[in-house]
Amino acid sequence: MKQFFILAAASCLILSCKPTPVEHAEKPDEPQPKPAVSVTLDKENLSLKTGETETLTATVEPADATDVVVWSSSDEEVAAVEDGVVRALTAGTATVTAKAGTKSATCKVTVSKLIVLNAVDLGLSVLWADRNLGADSPEEYGDYYAWGETQTRSYYDWDQYKWSSGSRKTLTKYNTRSEYGAVDNLTRLDFADDAAYVATGGKWRIPTKAEFQELLNGTVQTWKEFDEVNGQMFKSLVSDAFIFIPAGGAFIKSEVQSAGKHGCIVSSDICAGSNGYGYKDDYCWYLYFDSGGCIIYGDTRARGWTIRPVMDKPAS
């Protein structure tokens, strides 16, 4: 009898420990991806100076698309991009792309060199820059430009010259003689065609032939080596101020010639009219210098020249 009660109690204990069935809640539906159907940028073209930044804004449609915008640059040495912020690093062009899913938009980024020029007062009518256009220091040659052009090239001759139809006698601008092309009687560069004016936003310009002559009259010229670079020093007659212009030669066709032997900085004037040398309108005036001295010459406009900018003195 005692065993019966023990078995009954054990049975009740087992029954009481039987797990209660659990009711499982239904899982909510997972959100479905919504792909982008279009991506647009607020700018299609961007022009920056080295060191500058600009933010691009990407708009994705629909607004609740689940695709994330991914940014990239075709040349990260020219322009880098992160979360739409474009950083200009070196001169050149790059394409910035904003991509969401399979859709994308692009912006062409053009980076130009930041022009840093310091003004030197030689006691003349204008202030002279301490370095050539495009140079990072006074002893660097800087960039080369055909007369009247504002962009550099890798080849300089008449077949690519902006203001002719392929030869020295098919001029389309800056000409006083019908035998050299279309006549407009312009003899000095418009500011829009002045590389120094354009590159510096109007702060500097290319000097005139008369300003070259004033430079020669108002300074002492000495051929010397400056930081292991040959060139001409122009020292003021009224102060200790001076400028050094490196002997950068000239860019003829596909190469720079005579660098280190002589220098040529271009003026804003063509060799029009009676000039005593027989130069015609296809020539421009430039300042030539070497170890033997300095002289103002004329030569072909289609050649690549270095530029030493000047600035008008502020009104007193």
C-alpha positions in Angstrom: 0.0 0.0 0.0 2.8 2.3 0.9 4.4 1.6 -2.6 1.1 2.6 -4.3 1.1 6.0 -2.6 4.8 6.5 -3.6 4.1 5.7 -7.2 1.0 7.9 -7.3 3.0 10.8 -5.8 5.7 10.3 -8.4 3.2 10.3 -11.2 1.7 13.6 -10.0 5.2 15.1 -9.8 6.0 14.1 -13.4 2.7 15.4 -14.7 3.2 18.7 -12.9 6.7 19.1 -14.6 5.4 18.7 -18.1 6.3 21.9 -20.1 3.6 24.2 -21.1 3.4 24.7 -25.0 4.8 28.1 -26.1 2.8 30.2 -28.6 5.4 31.6 -31.2 4.7 35.2 -32.5 4.8 35.7 -36.2 7.9 37.5 -37.6 7.3 40.9 -39.1 8.0 41.2 -42.9 11.6 42.3 -43.7 11.8 45.7 -45.5 12.3 45.2 -49.2 15.2 47.0 -51.0 14.2 50.0 -53.1 16.8 50.6 -55.8 17.7 54.1 -57.0 16.2 55.1 -60.4 18.3 58.2 -60.9 21.3 60.2 -59.5 22.0 63.8 -60.2 24.7 66.2 -59.1 24.2 69.9 -58.4 27.2 70.7 -60.7 28.4 69.2 -63.9 31.6 71.2 -64.1 33.9 72.5 -61.4 36.9 74.7 -61.6 39.3 74.9 -58.6 42.7 76.1 -57.7 45.2 73.8 -56.0 44.4 73.6 -52.3 40.7 74.6 -52.7 37.7 72.5 -51.8 34.1 72.4 -52.9 31.2 70.2 -51.9 29.0 68.4 -54.5 25.5 67.4 -53.6 24.0 64.2 -54.9 20.2 63.8 -55.2 18.9 60.2 -55.4 15.4 59.3 -56.6 13.3 58.1 -55.1 14.1 59.8 -51.8 13.6 56.6 -49.8 15.9 54.5 -52.1 18.0 52.1 -50.1 21.0 52.4 -52.3 23.9 54.3 -50.7 25.8 57.0 -52.7 29.5 56.0 -53.3 31.9 58.7 -54.4 35.0 58.2 -56.6 37.5 60.2 -58.6 39.1 59.1 -61.9 42.4 60.7 -60.9 43.0 61.0 -57.1 46.3 62.8 -57.7 44.4 65.7 -59.3 41.2 65.7 -57.2 40.2 63.6 -54.3 36.6 63.2 -53.1 35.1 62.1 -49.8 31.4 62.3 -49.0 31.0 64.8 -51.8 33.8 67.1 -50.7 36.2 67.6 -53.6 39.8 68.6 -52.8 42.0 70.0 -55.6 45.5 68.6 -55.3 47.4 69.2 -58.6 46.8 70.9 -61.9 44.8 68.7 -64.4 41.4 67.3 -64.9 39.5 64.5 -63.2 36.0 63.1 -63.3 34.1 62.7 -59.9 31.4 60.1 -59.9 28.5 59.7 -57.5 27.0 56.2 -57.8 24.0 54.7 -56.1 23.3 51.1 -57.1 23.4 50.9 -60.9 22.8 54.7 -61.4 25.4 57.4 -61.4 26.2 61.0 -62.2 29.5 62.7 -63.0 31.2 66.1 -62.6 34.2 67.2 -64.6 36.8 68.8 -62.2 39.4 71.1 -63.7 42.2 72.0 -61.3 44.6 74.9 -62.1 47.7 75.9 -60.3 47.3 78.5 -57.6 49.3 81.5 -58.8 51.4 83.1 -56.1 53.2 86.3 -57.1 54.9 88.8 -54.9 55.2 92.4 -56.0 58.6 94.1 -56.2 58.9 97.9 -56.4 62.0 98.8 -58.5 61.1 102.4 -58.5 59.4 102.2 -61.9 55.9 103.0 -63.1 54.7 99.4 -62.4 55.4 96.7 -59.9 57.2 93.6 -61.2 56.4 90.1 -60.1 59.2 88.2 -58.2 58.8 85.1 -60.4 57.5 84.0 -63.8 53.9 83.0 -64.4 53.5 79.4 -63.3 56.7 79.2 -61.3 56.8 78.3 -57.6 60.0 80.3 -57.0 62.1 83.0 -58.7 64.6 80.6 -60.2 62.0 78.4 -61.9 61.2 78.9 -65.5 57.4 78.7 -65.1 55.0 78.0 -67.9 55.3 78.7 -71.6 52.5 80.4 -73.6 52.1 81.4 -77.3 51.5 85.1 -77.6 47.8 85.8 -77.0 47.0 82.4 -75.7 45.9 81.7 -72.1 46.5 77.9 -72.0 49.8 76.0 -72.1 50.5 73.3 -74.7 53.0 70.6 -75.5 53.6 71.8 -79.0 54.1 75.3 -80.4 53.9 76.2 -84.0 51.6 78.0 -86.5 49.5 75.0 -87.3 48.1 75.1 -83.7 48.3 78.8 -83.0 44.9 80.2 -81.8 45.0 83.4 -83.8 45.7 82.1 -87.3 44.3 79.6 -89.7 47.4 77.5 -89.8 50.2 79.9 -91.0 51.9 83.2 -90.2 50.1 84.9 -93.1 46.5 83.8 -92.1 46.2 85.8 -88.9 42.6 86.1 -87.5 43.3 88.6 -84.8 45.9 91.3 -83.9 46.9 92.3 -87.4 47.4 95.6 -89.3 48.5 94.2 -92.7 46.2 92.6 -95.3 49.0 90.4 -96.6 49.1 88.7 -93.1 45.4 87.9 -92.8 42.3 89.6 -91.4 42.9 93.2 -90.5 41.6 94.5 -87.1 44.4 97.0 -86.3 44.7 95.6 -82.8 48.4 95.8 -81.7 48.1 95.1 -77.9 46.6 92.1 -76.2 43.0 92.3 -74.9 42.9 91.3 -71.3 40.8 88.2 -72.2 43.9 87.0 -74.2 46.5 88.0 -71.6 47.6 84.8 -69.8 48.8 86.7 -66.7 45.6 88.7 -66.4 43.4 85.6 -66.8 45.5 83.4 -64.5 45.4 85.9 -61.7 41.9 87.2 -62.0 43.0 90.6 -63.3 45.6 91.3 -60.6 48.6 91.0 -62.9 49.2 91.4 -66.7 51.8 90.9 -69.3 54.2 94.0 -69.6 54.2 96.2 -72.6 57.3 96.9 -74.8 57.6 100.3 -73.3 57.7 98.8 -69.8 60.5 96.5 -70.9 62.4 99.6 -72.0 61.7 101.3 -68.7 63.0 98.2 -66.9 66.3 98.4 -68.9 66.6 102.1 -68.3 65.8 102.0 -64.5 67.9 99.0 -63.4 71.4 97.6 -63.5 71.5 94.2 -65.3 73.8 91.4 -64.3 74.0 87.9 -65.7 74.4 85.6 -62.7 73.7 82.2 -61.2 70.9 82.1 -58.6 70.4 78.9 -56.7 72.4 77.1 -59.5 70.2 78.6 -62.3 71.5 81.0 -64.9 69.6 84.2 -65.5 69.5 88.0 -65.4 69.3 90.1 -62.3 67.7 93.5 -62.6 68.6 95.8 -59.6 66.9 99.1 -59.0 68.8 102.3 -59.4 67.0 103.9 -56.4 66.9 101.0 -53.9 68.2 97.6 -53.0 65.2 95.9 -54.7 65.8 93.5 -57.5 64.2 90.8 -59.5 65.9 87.7 -61.0 64.6 86.3 -64.3 65.8 82.8 -65.2 67.1 81.9 -68.6 64.3 79.7 -69.6 64.9 79.7 -73.4 61.8 79.3 -75.6 59.4 76.5 -76.4 59.8 75.7 -80.1 57.6 73.0 -81.6 57.9 70.1 -79.1 60.7 71.1 -76.8 62.2 73.9 -74.8 65.4 75.1 -76.4 68.4 77.0 -75.0 67.3 77.0 -71.4 70.2 78.1 -69.2 71.8 79.9 -72.1 69.4 82.8 -72.7 66.0 84.0 -71.5 63.0 85.4 -73.4 60.0 87.1 -71.6 57.2 88.2 -73.9 55.4 91.6 -74.1 51.8 92.3 -74.8 52.6 94.1 -78.1 53.0 92.9 -81.7 55.7 94.2 -84.0 53.3 96.3 -86.1 54.1 99.4 -88.2 57.5 100.8 -88.9 59.8 99.3 -86.2 63.3 99.6 -87.7 63.8 95.8 -87.9 61.4 94.9 -90.7 59.4 92.8 -88.3 55.8 92.2 -89.3 52.5 91.5 -87.5 53.3 87.8 -87.1 56.0 88.8 -84.7 55.7 90.0 -81.1 58.1 92.0 -79.0 60.0 90.2 -76.2 62.9 90.9 -73.9 66.0 88.8 -74.7 68.9 88.3 -72.4 72.0 86.2 -72.1 75.6 86.5 -70.6 76.2 89.4 -73.1 73.4 91.6 -72.0 69.7 92.5 -72.7 67.9 93.7 -75.8 64.3 94.0 -77.0 63.7 91.8 -80.0 60.8 90.5 -82.1 60.0 86.9 -83.0 57.1 84.6 -84.0 53.9 84.8 -82.0 53.4 81.1 -82.3 56.4 80.2 -80.1 56.1 79.3 -76.4 57.3 82.2 -74.3 57.8 82.7 -70.5 56.0 85.6 -68.9 57.1 87.9 -66.1 53.9 89.7 -65.0 53.6 93.3 -63.9 51.0 95.1 -61.7 49.9 98.7 -62.0 50.8 100.7 -58.9 47.9 101.7 -56.7 46.7 105.2 -57.0 48.3 107.4 -54.3 
